[in-house]
Amino acid sequence: MKNEDRIVELLAEMVFKQDQLVEEIKLVKSEIGAVKSEVGGVKSEVSGVKSEVSGVKSEVSGVKSEIVKLNLQTAENTRAILKLADKVDTIADLENRVTKIERVVFK
């Protein structure tokens, strides 16, 4: 009888431990579910950031092309200013040239 009581006691303890394991497994499953939902949220945030980065890249590309255009325009304006400065020098020297011509003609 003593052995049978011990067997029953051991079997009852096994059932109790199995119930505890089942509860722990349920808890782990719920934690895994929570982690999965968090991962899904992170994935959607990463996806949103990727689309924002893509938009920023396209904007930067557009800005680069505008900067190239502005640089070309600035170079053209600089060339035109230098050309105008040469003409201003020529016009400013006009009085000296006319005076020389007058001296030669009216001698």
N, CA and C of each residue as an Amber inpcrd file, in Angstrom:
protein
   321
   0.8110000  -1.1930000   0.0000000   0.0000000   0.0000000   0.0000000
   0.8560000   1.2590000   0.0000000   1.9330000   1.1490000   0.7160000
   2.7810000   2.3170000   0.8270000   3.2830000   2.7520000  -0.5510000
   3.6450000   1.7710000  -1.3700000   4.1250000   2.0740000  -2.7260000
   3.0170000   2.6800000  -3.5800000   1.8200000   2.1640000  -3.4390000
   0.6960000   2.6930000  -4.2230000   0.4110000   4.1400000  -3.8330000
   0.4640000   4.4310000  -2.5320000   0.2610000   5.8240000  -2.0920000
   1.3480000   6.7460000  -2.6610000   2.5650000   6.2510000  -2.6780000
   3.6730000   7.0520000  -3.2130000   3.4840000   7.2770000  -4.7070000
   3.0390000   6.2490000  -5.4320000   2.7920000   6.3770000  -6.8810000
   1.6960000   7.4050000  -7.1250000   0.6200000   7.3320000  -6.3490000
  -0.4780000   8.2860000  -6.5020000   0.0230000   9.7000000  -6.1970000
   0.8300000   9.8060000  -5.1730000   1.3760000  11.1180000  -4.8050000
   2.2530000  11.6690000  -5.9320000   3.0920000  10.8100000  -6.5080000
   3.9560000  11.2270000  -7.6170000   3.1420000  11.5950000  -8.8540000
   2.1040000  10.7980000  -9.1310000   1.2500000  11.1150000 -10.2930000
   0.5120000  12.4350000 -10.0910000   0.0470000  12.6840000  -8.8680000
  -0.6360000  13.9540000  -8.5810000   0.3310000  15.1210000  -8.7380000
   1.5560000  14.9120000  -8.2800000   2.5680000  15.9670000  -8.4220000
   2.8860000  16.2240000  -9.8860000   2.9280000  15.1550000 -10.6980000
   3.1710000  15.3030000 -12.1340000   2.0460000  16.0920000 -12.8010000
   0.8160000  15.7750000 -12.4320000  -0.3300000  16.4910000 -13.0080000
  -0.2560000  17.9690000 -12.6200000   0.0630000  18.2420000 -11.3630000
   0.1780000  19.6190000 -10.9040000   1.2810000  20.3560000 -11.6680000
   2.4400000  19.7170000 -11.8540000   3.5510000  20.3250000 -12.5990000
   3.1760000  20.5360000 -14.0650000   2.4400000  19.5910000 -14.6340000
   1.9990000  19.7580000 -16.0280000   1.0520000  20.9400000 -16.1560000
   0.1660000  21.1010000 -15.1830000  -0.7260000  22.2670000 -15.1970000
   0.0770000  23.5620000 -15.1310000   1.1130000  23.5670000 -14.2880000
   1.9690000  24.7600000 -14.2130000   2.6680000  25.0190000 -15.5420000
   3.1580000  23.9460000 -16.1790000   3.8170000  24.0840000 -17.4750000
   2.8500000  24.6180000 -18.5250000   1.6210000  24.1220000 -18.5130000
   0.6140000  24.5970000 -19.4630000   0.3720000  26.0910000 -19.2650000
   0.2870000  26.5290000 -18.0210000   0.0790000  27.9530000 -17.7340000
   1.2710000  28.7850000 -18.2040000   2.4720000  28.2710000 -17.9490000
   3.6720000  28.9820000 -18.3930000   3.7280000  29.0500000 -19.9190000
   3.3490000  27.9710000 -20.5770000   3.3370000  27.9560000 -22.0510000
   2.3290000  28.9730000 -22.5760000   1.1630000  29.0420000 -21.9400000
   0.1570000  30.0310000 -22.3410000   0.7080000  31.4450000 -22.1800000
   1.4000000  31.6920000 -21.0640000   1.9820000  32.9960000 -20.8100000
   3.0380000  33.3390000 -21.8650000   3.8890000  32.3600000 -22.1770000
   4.9250000  32.5610000 -23.1970000   4.2870000  32.8500000 -24.5540000
   3.2250000  32.1220000 -24.8880000   2.5280000  32.3450000 -26.1590000
   1.9610000  33.7540000 -26.2250000   1.3750000  34.2110000 -25.1160000
   0.8150000  35.5670000 -25.1360000   1.9220000  36.6090000 -25.2510000
   3.0570000  36.3710000 -24.5900000   4.1870000  37.2830000 -24.7170000
   4.7160000  37.2920000 -26.1370000   4.7860000  36.1150000 -26.7610000
   5.2350000  36.0250000 -28.1560000   4.2650000  36.7870000 -29.0650000
   2.9820000  36.6560000 -28.7970000   1.9860000  37.3950000 -29.5830000
   2.1790000  38.9000000 -29.4380000   2.4640000  39.3490000 -28.2130000
   2.7020000  40.7780000 -27.9900000   3.9510000  41.2290000 -28.7320000
   4.9900000  40.4090000 -28.6850000   6.2320000  40.7500000 -29.3910000
   5.9930000  40.7970000 -30.8930000   5.2140000  39.8430000 -31.3960000
   4.9090000  39.8330000 -32.8280000   4.1710000  41.1020000 -33.2370000
   3.2230000  41.5390000 -32.4150000   2.4900000  42.7550000 -32.7660000
   3.4100000  43.9700000 -32.7000000   4.3360000  43.9800000 -31.7280000
   5.3010000  45.0840000 -31.6670000   6.2030000  45.0740000 -32.8870000
   6.6410000  43.8730000 -33.2870000   7.4860000  43.7560000 -34.4820000
   6.7190000  44.2480000 -35.7030000   5.4470000  43.9090000 -35.7880000
   4.6330000  44.3930000 -36.9080000   4.5500000  45.9100000 -36.9200000
   4.4060000  46.5010000 -35.7270000   4.3780000  47.9590000 -35.6340000
   5.6990000  48.5690000 -36.0490000   6.7900000  47.9500000 -35.6130000
   8.1190000  48.4430000 -35.9840000   8.3230000  48.3190000 -37.4870000
   7.8580000  47.2030000 -38.0450000   7.9880000  47.0220000 -39.4990000
   7.2480000  48.1200000 -40.2500000   6.0520000  48.4460000 -39.7970000
   5.2930000  49.4930000 -40.4830000   5.9740000  50.8440000 -40.3170000
   6.5530000  51.1000000 -39.1370000   7.2870000  52.3600000 -38.9420000
   8.5060000  52.4090000 -39.8460000   9.2310000  51.2940000 -39.9490000
  10.4060000  51.2440000 -40.8210000   9.9850000  51.4690000 -42.2660000
   8.8720000  50.8860000 -42.6480000   8.3640000  51.0800000 -44.0010000
   8.0380000  52.5520000 -44.2500000   7.4310000  53.1960000 -43.2510000
   7.1370000  54.6260000 -43.3710000   8.4010000  55.4540000 -43.4920000
   9.4110000  55.1060000 -42.6940000  10.6820000  55.8340000 -42.7560000
  11.3420000  55.6280000 -44.1190000  11.2560000  54.4110000 -44.6390000
  11.8300000  54.1480000 -45.9630000  11.1740000  55.0220000 -47.0210000
   9.8590000  55.1370000 -46.9710000   9.1710000  55.9630000 -47.9690000
   9.5440000  57.4240000 -47.7970000   9.6980000  57.8750000 -46.5380000
  10.1230000  59.2620000 -46.3070000  11.5280000  59.4880000 -46.8500000
  12.4360000  58.5420000 -46.6180000  13.8000000  58.6580000 -47.1140000
  13.7960000  58.7010000 -48.6410000  12.9610000  57.8860000 -49.2480000
  12.8480000  57.8900000 -50.7080000  12.3870000  59.2570000 -51.2040000
  11.4130000  59.8380000 -50.5000000  10.9420000  61.1770000 -50.8700000
  12.0320000  62.2140000 -50.7120000  12.7940000  62.1130000 -49.6310000
  13.8900000  63.0620000 -49.3970000  14.9550000  62.9100000 -50.4840000
  15.2410000  61.6670000 -50.8710000  16.2270000  61.4350000 -51.9260000
  15.8010000  62.1090000 -53.2250000  14.5310000  61.9790000 -53.5790000
  14.0600000  62.5970000 -54.8150000  14.1120000  64.1150000 -54.7110000
  13.7860000  64.6640000 -53.5240000  13.8820000  66.1110000 -53.3400000
  15.3270000  66.5790000 -53.4520000  16.2630000  65.8380000 -52.8590000
  17.6790000  66.1960000 -52.9340000  18.1520000  66.1490000 -54.3790000
  17.6980000  65.1710000 -55.1130000  18.0600000  65.0710000 -56.5260000
  17.5680000  66.2940000 -57.2850000  16.3370000  66.7080000 -56.9880000
  15.7930000  67.9100000 -57.6260000  16.5820000  69.1500000 -57.2430000
  16.9680000  69.2420000 -55.9760000  17.7500000  70.3930000 -55.5150000
  19.1140000  70.4110000 -56.1890000  19.7170000  69.2380000 -56.3560000
  21.0130000  69.1610000 -57.0320000  20.9250000  69.7050000 -58.4540000
  19.8880000  69.3010000 -59.1680000  19.7430000  69.7810000 -60.5470000
  19.5000000  71.2890000 -60.5670000  18.7460000  71.8030000 -59.5970000
  18.5330000  73.2530000 -59.5280000  19.8370000  73.9840000 -59.2230000
  20.6660000  73.4050000 -58.3500000  21.9580000  74.0250000 -58.0320000
  22.8440000  74.0650000 -59.2650000  22.8400000  72.9970000 -60.0530000
  23.6280000  72.9840000 -61.2860000  23.1460000  74.0910000 -62.2190000
  21.8200000  74.2340000 -62.3510000  21.2700000  75.2860000 -63.2080000
  21.6740000  76.6620000 -62.7000000  21.5870000  76.8570000 -61.3760000
  21.9650000  78.1480000 -60.8000000  23.4480000  78.4390000 -60.9980000
  24.2890000  77.4180000 -60.8730000  25.7190000  77.6050000 -61.1080000
  25.9940000  78.0090000 -62.5500000  25.3040000  77.3740000 -63.4820000
  25.4730000  77.7440000 -64.8910000  25.0070000  79.1780000 -65.1400000
  23.8890000  79.5260000 -64.5390000  23.3670000  80.8770000 -64.6970000
  24.3190000  81.9010000 -64.0690000  24.8790000  81.5740000 -62.9190000
  25.8330000  82.4750000 -62.2680000  27.0700000  82.6560000 -63.1260000
  27.5650000  81.5860000 -63.7160000  28.7290000  81.6820000 -64.6030000
  28.4110000  82.5670000 -65.8040000  27.2200000  82.3900000 -66.3680000
  26.8170000  83.2200000 -67.5140000  26.6980000  84.6850000 -67.1070000
  26.1230000  84.9440000 -65.9390000  26.0000000  86.3220000 -65.4600000
  27.3710000  86.9470000 -65.2050000  28.2910000  86.1800000 -64.6530000
  29.6420000  86.6770000 -64.4100000  30.3190000  87.0370000 -65.7230000
  30.1660000  86.1790000 -66.7130000  30.7590000  86.4600000 -68.0310000
  30.1630000  87.7350000 -68.6180000  28.8370000  87.8810000 -68.5020000
  28.1800000  89.0810000 -69.0350000  28.6370000  90.3330000 -68.2870000
  28.8340000  90.2470000 -66.9760000  29.3020000  91.4010000 -66.1990000
  30.7090000  91.7910000 -66.6230000  31.5730000  90.8070000 -66.8350000
  32.9380000  91.1090000 -67.2740000  32.9340000  91.7540000 -68.6550000
  32.0830000  91.2670000 -69.5330000  31.9650000  91.8510000 -70.8750000
  31.4670000  93.2880000 -70.7800000  30.4670000  93.5250000 -69.9220000
  29.9420000  94.8650000 -69.7110000  31.0080000  95.7840000 -69.1230000
  31.8290000  95.2530000 -68.2180000  32.9050000  96.0580000 -67.6310000
  33.8950000  96.4910000 -68.7070000  34.1940000  95.6110000 -69.6600000
  35.0750000  95.9900000 -70.7690000  34.4660000  97.1200000 -71.5860000
  33.1560000  97.0230000 -71.8440000  32.4870000  98.0770000 -72.6070000
  32.4740000  99.3890000 -71.8330000  32.3010000  99.3250000 -70.5180000
  32.3260000 100.5330000 -69.6960000  33.7000000 101.1780000 -69.7690000
  34.7490000 100.3600000 -69.7250000  36.1040000 100.9010000 -69.8610000
  36.2780000 101.5850000 -71.2140000  35.7390000 100.9640000 -72.2590000
  35.8350000 101.5580000 -73.5920000  35.0860000 102.8840000 -73.6420000
  33.9000000 102.9200000 -73.0670000  33.1100000 104.1590000 -73.0660000
  33.7850000 105.2150000 -72.1970000  34.3550000 104.8220000 -71.0850000
  35.0340000 105.7680000 -70.2100000  36.2610000 106.3510000 -70.9090000
  36.9050000 105.5920000 -71.7370000  38.0910000 106.0570000 -72.4580000
  37.7210000 106.8430000 -73.7160000  36.4390000 106.9070000 -74.0330000
  35.9770000 107.5860000 -75.2400000  36.4030000 109.0590000 -75.2640000
  36.3240000 109.7180000 -74.1520000  36.6900000 111.1390000 -74.0990000
  38.1520000 111.3310000 -74.4750000  39.0330000 110.4760000 -73.9690000
  40.4590000 110.5830000 -74.3170000  40.6790000 110.3350000 -75.8010000
  39.9750000 109.3680000 -76.3670000  40.1430000 109.0720000 -77.7900000
  39.6230000 110.2240000 -78.6370000  38.4510000 110.7900000 -78.2610000
  37.8940000 111.9090000 -79.0240000  38.8320000 113.1160000 -78.9370000
  39.3900000 113.3180000 -77.7680000  40.3190000 114.4450000 -77.5970000
  41.5320000 114.2500000 -78.4910000  42.0790000 113.0690000 -78.5840000
  43.2160000 112.8020000 -79.4630000  42.8450000 113.0500000 -80.9140000
  41.6410000 112.5740000 -81.3010000  41.1950000 112.7760000 -82.6980000
  41.0310000 114.2600000 -82.9830000  40.4520000 115.0070000 -82.0450000
  40.2660000 116.4460000 -82.2360000  41.6050000 117.1380000 -82.3890000
  42.5890000 116.7570000 -81.6000000  43.9100000 117.3770000 -81.6990000
  44.5240000 117.1390000 -83.0650000  44.3740000 115.8920000 -83.5580000
  44.9640000 115.5660000 -84.8590000  44.1960000 116.3040000 -85.9560000
  42.8730000 116.3200000 -85.8930000  42.0740000 116.8950000 -86.9600000
  42.1880000 118.4190000 -86.9530000  42.1440000 119.0190000 -85.8060000
  42.0990000 120.4850000 -85.7510000  43.4820000 121.1370000 -85.5760000
  44.5360000 120.4930000 -85.8880000  45.8540000 121.0940000 -85.8230000
  46.0970000 122.0540000 -86.8830000
